[in-house]
């Protein structure tokens, strides 16, 4: 099954919503990584960074 860019982005955002906030975990840093074979993961980095900072 082929996913569209929008479907992949929505799936990655849904996964992020299920994750506990970094502050709740007592984290002092985070490492954001992306899949070089999936442009949508690179495009999501800014959103993930904002989420990590909140």
Secondary structure, 3 states (H helix, E strand, C coil): CCCCHHHHHHHHHHHHHHCCCCCCCCCCCCCCCCCCCCHHHHHCHHHHHHHHHC
